[in-house]
Amino acid sequence: MKKFFESFYIFSKFTMSFVLLICLLALLYVFYLNYEKESIITQNEVNIEMDLNESINENSVLITKLANSIDLNKSSLEQIKNSIETFSSQSQSDEILYINKNIELINENLTRLSEEIKN
């Protein structure tokens, strides 16, 4: 019976060591799975960051184009304003000349009328 307990003791040590080894391997497997998940999550985050950077760059290019377009519109509006002012001043000069001619004609007509009345 003594040998049985001795062999049982050895067997129980071996069993305990084997169980601990299995637990260690299971724990390593769980750590490995979590490491793989973390690697996938990190890769996804990197992809998202790259997409965001690309979107930001595209948006900055579009904003630059819009700013250039706004500047072009401003300069075009200034040119139109200057053209209108130039045209209106020329038009006013022409109108003033036309009005002056009409005034001279009216004066001549008044002068003739007054001469006729005197006669």
CORHU-V273080 format. One record per residue. PHI is phi as a letter, one per 20 degrees, with the letter a starting at -180 (NA if undefined). Layout:
phi=PHI
phi=PHI
This chain:
phi=NA
phi=f
phi=f
phi=f
phi=f
phi=f
phi=f
phi=f
phi=f
phi=f
phi=f
phi=f
phi=f
phi=f
phi=f
phi=f
phi=f
phi=f
phi=f
phi=f
phi=f
phi=f
phi=f
phi=f
phi=f
phi=f
phi=f
phi=f
phi=f
phi=f
phi=f
phi=f
phi=f
phi=f
phi=f
phi=f
phi=f
phi=f
phi=f
phi=f
phi=f
phi=f
phi=f
phi=f
phi=f
phi=f
phi=f
phi=f
phi=f
phi=f
phi=f
phi=f
phi=f
phi=f
phi=f
phi=f
phi=f
phi=f
phi=f
phi=f
phi=f
phi=f
phi=f
phi=f
phi=f
phi=f
phi=f
phi=f
phi=f
phi=f
phi=f
phi=f
phi=f
phi=f
phi=f
phi=f
phi=f
phi=f
phi=f
phi=f
phi=f
phi=f
phi=f
phi=f
phi=f
phi=f
phi=f
phi=f
phi=f
phi=f
phi=f
phi=f
phi=f
phi=f
phi=f
phi=f
phi=f
phi=f
phi=f
phi=f
phi=f
phi=f
phi=f
phi=f
phi=f
phi=f
phi=f
phi=f
phi=f
phi=f
phi=f
phi=f
phi=f
phi=f
phi=f
phi=f
phi=f
phi=f
phi=f
